Amino acid sequence: MKLKYVQPKKLKVLIAVFTVVGVWGIGFGLWRGSLDPGSMNNFMIVVLGVVNLFLGAFMAYLYLTQVRKIDPRKDSKYKRKK
């Protein structure tokens, strides 16, 4: 599966957002779970925090593995001057 090139700055922002929200969700869910045991809502908060961590890891994978291919026909740096 080939994915579209994403600017590294956008990927860094997404990595930070997904990681911070994931860690916050896991921490909040576990903290609330200790105050009110047996609640399914706290479990779902933890699960969604884990999902956010996985999304952050996927964005990090994209950031580390994507390669920008420069097309000389479209790049203005390589155009001939007339």
N, CA, C and O atoms as a MOPAC input file, in Angstrom:
PM7 MOZYME 1SCF
protein

 N      0.83600 1    -1.16900 1     0.00000 1
 C      0.00000 1     0.00000 1     0.00000 1
 C      0.88500 1     1.23800 1     0.00000 1
 O      1.75200 1     1.39300 1     0.86100 1
 N      0.66500 1     2.10200 1    -0.95400 1
 C      1.46400 1     3.30500 1    -1.06600 1
 C      0.67100 1     4.48500 1    -0.53300 1
 O     -0.46200 1     4.72800 1    -0.94700 1
 N      1.27800 1     5.21000 1     0.38500 1
 C      0.61400 1     6.36200 1     0.97600 1
 C      1.16700 1     7.64800 1     0.39200 1
 O      2.30500 1     7.70000 1    -0.07300 1
 N      0.34900 1     8.67300 1     0.42400 1
 C      0.74800 1     9.97600 1    -0.08000 1
 C      1.81000 1    10.58500 1     0.83900 1
 O      1.80900 1    10.34600 1     2.04600 1
 N      2.70300 1    11.36200 1     0.26000 1
 C      3.74500 1    12.03300 1     1.04200 1
 C      3.09800 1    13.08200 1     1.94000 1
 O      2.27100 1    13.87400 1     1.48800 1
 N      3.47800 1    13.08100 1     3.20800 1
 C      2.97900 1    14.05200 1     4.17200 1
 C      4.16300 1    14.85400 1     4.67500 1
 O      5.22900 1    14.30200 1     4.94700 1
 N      3.97000 1    16.15500 1     4.79700 1
 C      5.06300 1    17.01100 1     5.25800 1
 C      5.50200 1    16.59700 1     6.65500 1
 O      4.66700 1    16.28800 1     7.50500 1
 N      6.82000 1    16.59000 1     6.89500 1
 C      7.32800 1    16.15000 1     8.19700 1
 C      6.81200 1    16.98500 1     9.37500 1
 O      6.62400 1    16.45500 1    10.47000 1
 N      6.58300 1    18.27700 1     9.16000 1
 C      6.09600 1    19.11700 1    10.25700 1
 C      4.70400 1    18.66400 1    10.71200 1
 O      4.42200 1    18.62000 1    11.91000 1
 N      3.84600 1    18.33000 1     9.75800 1
 C      2.50500 1    17.84300 1    10.10300 1
 C      2.58500 1    16.51300 1    10.84100 1
 O      1.83900 1    16.27800 1    11.79200 1
 N      3.48500 1    15.64900 1    10.40400 1
 C      3.62900 1    14.35200 1    11.07200 1
 C      4.13500 1    14.52300 1    12.50300 1
 O      3.69000 1    13.81300 1    13.40600 1
 N      5.05700 1    15.45500 1    12.71600 1
 C      5.56200 1    15.68800 1    14.07300 1
 C      4.45100 1    16.17000 1    14.99400 1
 O      4.36700 1    15.75200 1    16.14800 1
 N      3.59800 1    17.05200 1    14.47800 1
 C      2.47500 1    17.53500 1    15.28300 1
 C      1.52100 1    16.38800 1    15.60500 1
 O      1.06700 1    16.25900 1    16.74200 1
 N      1.21400 1    15.55200 1    14.60800 1
 C      0.31900 1    14.41600 1    14.85000 1
 C      0.91400 1    13.42000 1    15.83500 1
 O      0.19800 1    12.87300 1    16.67500 1
 N      2.21700 1    13.18200 1    15.73800 1
 C      2.88300 1    12.27200 1    16.68200 1
 C      2.73700 1    12.80600 1    18.10000 1
 O      2.39800 1    12.05800 1    19.01800 1
 N      2.99300 1    14.09900 1    18.28100 1
 C      2.90000 1    14.69500 1    19.61400 1
 C      1.47500 1    14.63900 1    20.15200 1
 O      1.26600 1    14.28800 1    21.31300 1
 N      0.49900 1    14.98100 1    19.32400 1
 C     -0.89600 1    15.00600 1    19.77900 1
 C     -1.36600 1    13.60300 1    20.15600 1
 O     -1.92900 1    13.41100 1    21.23400 1
 N     -1.14100 1    12.62200 1    19.28500 1
 C     -1.60900 1    11.26400 1    19.57700 1
 C     -0.91900 1    10.69400 1    20.80800 1
 O     -1.56000 1    10.02000 1    21.61500 1
 N      0.36400 1    10.95000 1    20.96600 1
 C      1.09200 1    10.39900 1    22.11300 1
 C      0.62400 1    11.02600 1    23.42000 1
 O      0.36800 1    10.32100 1    24.39700 1
 N      0.51200 1    12.36000 1    23.43600 1
 C      0.10400 1    13.03500 1    24.67600 1
 C     -1.31700 1    12.64700 1    25.06500 1
 O     -1.58200 1    12.36200 1    26.23300 1
 N     -2.22800 1    12.63400 1    24.10500 1
 C     -3.61600 1    12.28100 1    24.41300 1
 C     -3.72100 1    10.81000 1    24.81900 1
 O     -4.51900 1    10.46600 1    25.69000 1
 N     -2.92600 1     9.94500 1    24.19800 1
 C     -2.93500 1     8.53500 1    24.56900 1
 C     -2.45400 1     8.30600 1    25.98400 1
 O     -3.07600 1     7.56000 1    26.74100 1
 N     -1.35000 1     8.94100 1    26.35100 1
 C     -0.81800 1     8.79100 1    27.70800 1
 C     -1.79200 1     9.38800 1    28.71900 1
 O     -2.01500 1     8.81600 1    29.78600 1
 N     -2.37400 1    10.54100 1    28.38000 1
 C     -3.35200 1    11.15900 1    29.27500 1
 C     -4.56900 1    10.25500 1    29.44700 1
 O     -5.06300 1    10.09600 1    30.56300 1
 N     -5.05600 1     9.66500 1    28.36700 1
 C     -6.22400 1     8.79500 1    28.44500 1
 C     -5.96700 1     7.56100 1    29.27900 1
 O     -6.81900 1     7.15400 1    30.06800 1
 N     -4.80700 1     6.96500 1    29.11400 1
 C     -4.47700 1     5.77900 1    29.91900 1
 C     -4.35700 1     6.15300 1    31.39000 1
 O     -4.89700 1     5.46800 1    32.25900 1
 N     -3.65400 1     7.23300 1    31.66000 1
 C     -3.48900 1     7.66800 1    33.05600 1
 C     -4.80800 1     8.04400 1    33.70900 1
 O     -5.07900 1     7.65500 1    34.84500 1
 N     -5.62400 1     8.79900 1    32.99100 1
 C     -6.91100 1     9.22100 1    33.54000 1
 C     -7.83800 1     8.02300 1    33.75600 1
 O     -8.51600 1     7.92600 1    34.78000 1
 N     -7.85800 1     7.11400 1    32.77900 1
 C     -8.70700 1     5.93300 1    32.92400 1
 C     -8.28900 1     5.05100 1    34.08500 1
 O     -9.13700 1     4.52300 1    34.80500 1
 N     -6.98500 1     4.88700 1    34.27200 1
 C     -6.52300 1     4.06700 1    35.39700 1
 C     -6.74700 1     4.76900 1    36.73300 1
 O     -7.07900 1     4.12500 1    37.72800 1
 N     -6.56600 1     6.07300 1    36.75500 1
 C     -6.79000 1     6.82300 1    37.98800 1
 C     -8.26700 1     6.79200 1    38.37600 1
 O     -8.59800 1     6.56600 1    39.54000 1
 N     -9.15700 1     7.02000 1    37.40300 1
 C    -10.59400 1     6.97100 1    37.68200 1
 C    -11.02500 1     5.54100 1    38.00500 1
 O    -11.95200 1     5.33500 1    38.78700 1
 N    -10.36500 1     4.56500 1    37.41500 1
 C    -10.70300 1     3.17100 1    37.69300 1
 C    -10.38200 1     2.77300 1    39.11300 1
 O    -11.04900 1     1.91400 1    39.69000 1
 N     -9.35100 1     3.39900 1    39.68800 1
 C     -9.01500 1     3.07300 1    41.07400 1
 C    -10.02000 1     3.69500 1    42.04400 1
 O    -10.21300 1     3.18500 1    43.14700 1
 N    -10.66700 1     4.80300 1    41.63600 1
 C    -11.65500 1     5.43900 1    42.50600 1
 C    -13.02200 1     4.76700 1    42.40600 1
 O    -13.75800 1     4.69300 1    43.39100 1
 N    -13.35900 1     4.27400 1    41.20400 1
 C    -14.67200 1     3.66100 1    40.97100 1
 C    -14.47500 1     2.31600 1    40.27200 1
 O    -14.64000 1     2.23400 1    39.05500 1
 N    -14.12800 1     1.26300 1    41.01100 1
 C    -13.86800 1    -0.02600 1    40.35400 1
 C    -15.14500 1    -0.62900 1    39.78200 1
 O    -16.23600 1    -0.44900 1    40.32300 1
 N    -14.98300 1    -1.34200 1    38.68500 1
 C    -16.11000 1    -2.03200 1    38.08000 1
 C    -16.84600 1    -1.21300 1    37.03400 1
 O    -17.85100 1    -1.67500 1    36.49500 1
 N    -16.37800 1    -0.02300 1    36.73500 1
 C    -17.05800 1     0.80900 1    35.74500 1
 C    -16.47900 1     0.53400 1    34.36100 1
 O    -15.26100 1     0.50100 1    34.18300 1
 N    -17.35400 1     0.34000 1    33.39400 1
 C    -16.92500 1     0.06400 1    32.01800 1
 C    -16.41100 1     1.33100 1    31.32700 1
 O    -15.61500 1     1.24500 1    30.39200 1
 N    -16.86100 1     2.50800 1    31.78300 1
 C    -16.42800 1     3.75800 1    31.16400 1
 C    -14.92700 1     3.96100 1    31.30600 1
 O    -14.26900 1     4.40700 1    30.36600 1
 N    -14.38700 1     3.64200 1    32.45800 1
 C    -12.94800 1     3.80900 1    32.67800 1
 C    -12.14600 1     2.86400 1    31.78200 1
 O    -11.09100 1     3.22500 1    31.26100 1
 N    -12.66500 1     1.65800 1    31.61500 1
 C    -11.99500 1     0.70100 1    30.73400 1
 C    -11.96500 1     1.21900 1    29.30200 1
 O    -10.95000 1     1.08800 1    28.61800 1
 N    -13.06000 1     1.80100 1    28.84400 1
 C    -13.12200 1     2.32800 1    27.47800 1
 C    -12.17300 1     3.50900 1    27.29800 1
 O    -11.58900 1     3.66900 1    26.22600 1
 N    -12.01000 1     4.33400 1    28.32700 1
 C    -11.05200 1     5.44500 1    28.24600 1
 C     -9.64200 1     4.90300 1    28.08900 1
 O     -8.85600 1     5.43800 1    27.30700 1
 N     -9.31400 1     3.84900 1    28.82300 1
 C     -7.98800 1     3.23900 1    28.70800 1
 C     -7.79400 1     2.63100 1    27.32700 1
 O     -6.72600 1     2.77600 1    26.73300 1
 N     -8.81300 1     1.95300 1    26.80800 1
 C     -8.71300 1     1.34500 1    25.47800 1
 C     -8.50400 1     2.41700 1    24.40900 1
 O     -7.67600 1     2.24600 1    23.51400 1
 N     -9.23800 1     3.50300 1    24.49400 1
 C     -9.06800 1     4.57600 1    23.51400 1
 C     -7.71300 1     5.26100 1    23.66000 1
 O     -7.15500 1     5.73800 1    22.67200 1
 N     -7.17800 1     5.31500 1    24.87500 1
 C     -5.82900 1     5.83400 1    25.06300 1
 C     -4.79200 1     4.94600 1    24.38300 1
 O     -3.83000 1     5.44300 1    23.79700 1
 N     -4.98700 1     3.63600 1    24.46200 1
 C     -4.08000 1     2.70400 1    23.79200 1
 C     -4.18700 1     2.84900 1    22.27800 1
 O     -3.18000 1     2.78300 1    21.57300 1
 N     -5.41200 1     3.04800 1    21.77600 1
 C     -5.59900 1     3.26400 1    20.33900 1
 C     -4.85100 1     4.52400 1    19.90000 1
 O     -4.21200 1     4.52700 1    18.84800 1
 N     -4.92500 1     5.57900 1    20.68800 1
 C     -4.18500 1     6.80600 1    20.36000 1
 C     -2.68100 1     6.57200 1    20.35400 1
 O     -1.97200 1     7.12000 1    19.50900 1
 N     -2.19000 1     5.77100 1    21.28100 1
 C     -0.75300 1     5.46000 1    21.28200 1
 C     -0.36300 1     4.70600 1    20.01700 1
 O      0.69300 1     4.96700 1    19.44100 1
 N     -1.20100 1     3.78000 1    19.58200 1
 C     -0.91300 1     3.05600 1    18.34200 1
 C     -0.92900 1     3.98900 1    17.14100 1
 O     -0.10200 1     3.85000 1    16.24000 1
 N     -1.85300 1     4.93300 1    17.11800 1
 C     -1.87600 1     5.91000 1    16.02400 1
 C     -0.62500 1     6.77900 1    16.03800 1
 O     -0.08300 1     7.10600 1    14.98200 1
 N     -0.16500 1     7.15300 1    17.22700 1
 C      1.08100 1     7.90300 1    17.33500 1
 C      2.27200 1     7.09700 1    16.84700 1
 O      3.17500 1     7.63700 1    16.20700 1
 N      2.27400 1     5.80200 1    17.14900 1
 C      3.35600 1     4.94100 1    16.67300 1
 C      3.31300 1     4.79500 1    15.15900 1
 O      4.35900 1     4.74900 1    14.51300 1
 N      2.11000 1     4.72100 1    14.58500 1
 C      1.97600 1     4.62900 1    13.13200 1
 C      2.47000 1     5.91200 1    12.46400 1
 O      3.14000 1     5.85600 1    11.43300 1
 N      2.14700 1     7.05200 1    13.04100 1
 C      2.64200 1     8.32500 1    12.48500 1
 C      4.16400 1     8.39700 1    12.58100 1
 O      4.81800 1     8.91300 1    11.67500 1
 N      4.72700 1     7.88700 1    13.66500 1
 C      6.18600 1     7.86800 1    13.80400 1
 C      6.80400 1     6.95300 1    12.75400 1
 O      7.85400 1     7.27000 1    12.19500 1
 N      6.16400 1     5.82900 1    12.48400 1
 C      6.63900 1     4.92100 1    11.43700 1
 C      6.61800 1     5.61600 1    10.08000 1
 O      7.57800 1     5.51500 1     9.31500 1
 N      5.53100 1     6.32100 1     9.77800 1
 C      5.46700 1     7.06200 1     8.51600 1
 C      6.55200 1     8.12500 1     8.43600 1
 O      7.17700 1     8.30500 1     7.39100 1
 N      6.77300 1     8.82300 1     9.53500 1
 C      7.77600 1     9.87700 1     9.57200 1
 C      9.17900 1     9.32100 1     9.30700 1
 O      9.98300 1     9.94100 1     8.61100 1
 N      9.45300 1     8.15800 1     9.86900 1
 C     10.79600 1     7.59500 1     9.73800 1
 C     11.02600 1     6.88500 1     8.40800 1
 O     12.17300 1     6.75000 1     7.98200 1
 N      9.97700 1     6.43300 1     7.74900 1
 C     10.17000 1     5.62000 1     6.55000 1
 C      9.83600 1     6.31400 1     5.24000 1
 O     10.22500 1     5.82400 1     4.18000 1
 N      9.13200 1     7.43000 1     5.27400 1
 C      8.74200 1     8.02700 1     4.00000 1
 C      9.92500 1     8.71300 1     3.33000 1
 O     10.79600 1     9.28200 1     3.98800 1
 N      9.92900 1     8.64400 1     2.02400 1
 C     10.98900 1     9.23600 1     1.21600 1
 C     10.33200 1    10.16700 1     0.21100 1
 O      9.37700 1     9.79600 1    -0.47000 1
 N     10.85100 1    11.36400 1     0.13100 1
 C     10.30200 1    12.31400 1    -0.82400 1
 C     10.96000 1    12.10400 1    -2.17000 1
 O     12.18400 1    12.14700 1    -2.29700 1
 N     10.13300 1    11.87600 1    -3.17000 1
 C     10.62900 1    11.70000 1    -4.52200 1
 C     10.42600 1    13.01100 1    -5.28000 1
 O      9.29900 1    13.48600 1    -5.42600 1
 N     11.50300 1    13.57700 1    -5.75100 1
 C     11.43400 1    14.83800 1    -6.47100 1
 C     11.30100 1    14.55300 1    -7.95600 1
 O     12.13800 1    13.87400 1    -8.55200 1
 N     10.24800 1    15.07500 1    -8.53700 1
 C     10.01900 1    14.93800 1    -9.97400 1
 C     10.60900 1    16.16500 1   -10.65800 1
 O     10.11300 1    17.27500 1   -10.46500 1
 N     11.66800 1    15.98100 1   -11.45900 1
 C     12.32100 1    17.14700 1   -12.05500 1
 C     11.41300 1    17.91700 1   -13.01500 1
 O     11.65600 1    19.09300 1   -13.28300 1
 N     10.39100 1    17.27900 1   -13.52300 1
 C      9.49100 1    17.98900 1   -14.43500 1
 C      8.58600 1    18.96000 1   -13.69100 1
 O      8.14200 1    19.95300 1   -14.26900 1
 N      8.30600 1    18.69200 1   -12.42700 1
 C      7.38600 1    19.52900 1   -11.66600 1
 C      8.10200 1    20.49600 1   -10.72800 1
 O      7.51900 1    21.50200 1   -10.32300 1
 N      9.32200 1    20.21600 1   -10.38600 1
 C     10.03800 1    21.04700 1    -9.43000 1
 C     10.59800 1    22.27800 1   -10.13700 1
 O     11.28700 1    22.15200 1   -11.14900 1
 N     10.31100 1    23.44700 1    -9.62000 1
 C     10.73300 1    24.68600 1   -10.27700 1
 C     12.24900 1    24.87100 1   -10.21400 1
 O     12.81200 1    25.62700 1   -11.00700 1
 N     12.90800 1    24.19400 1    -9.28800 1
 C     14.35800 1    24.32200 1    -9.17100 1
 C     15.05700 1    23.74600 1   -10.40100 1
 O     16.14300 1    24.19100 1   -10.77200 1
 N     14.43500 1    22.76500 1   -11.02400 1
 C     15.06300 1    22.07800 1   -12.14000 1
 C     14.55400 1    22.57100 1   -13.50200 1
 O     15.00500 1    22.08100 1   -14.53700 1
 N     13.64100 1    23.51400 1   -13.51600 1
 C     13.11800 1    24.00000 1   -14.79900 1
 C     14.16200 1    24.83300 1   -15.50400 1
 O     14.95200 1    25.53700 1   -14.87600 1
 N     14.15100 1    24.74300 1   -16.80300 1
 C     15.07900 1    25.56100 1   -17.60200 1
 C     14.62900 1    27.00100 1   -17.63000 1
 O     13.43900 1    27.31200 1   -17.67300 1
 N     15.59200 1    27.84000 1   -17.60500 1
 C     15.27100 1    29.26100 1   -17.72000 1
 C     15.21500 1    29.61800 1   -19.21000 1
 O     16.10400 1    29.25900 1   -19.98200 1
 N     14.17300 1    30.31600 1   -19.58700 1
 C     13.99200 1    30.67800 1   -21.00100 1
 C     14.42000 1    32.09200 1   -21.25500 1
 O     14.33900 1    32.56700 1   -22.38800 1

